[in-house]
Amino acid sequence: MVAMVLGSIHAFSVFLDPLETLFATSRATVSLIYASGLVFLTTAVLFGPALYSRLQPATIYIVIAVLGATGAGLASIANGLDLVWIGYSLAFGLANGLG
């Protein structure tokens, strides 16, 4: 269940056209959001084991769920690409890597 929900980071391509139109920007600029998300995902995968050994599985799951929901929520209410980047790339990307 966690993998299915968090794996949705790879469905970013459905957001390309709407984000380009909404923020009147190029595909390359919008694609940087996904690319940054993958960087944060990879970083979380690399450093996740340090966190896993210190916390209980239920606590880790709650942290991941809150981080992912917060990131998706921030991206959904964004008025600019900067908040989409923080929500989707940073928070949602980290949640995906930890999950």
Secondary structure, 3 states (H helix, E strand, C coil): CHHHHHHHHHHHHHHHHHHHHHHCCCHHHHHHHHHHHHHHHHHHHHHHHHHHCCCCHHHHHHHHHHHHHHHHHHHHCCCCHHHHHHHHHHHHHHHHHHC
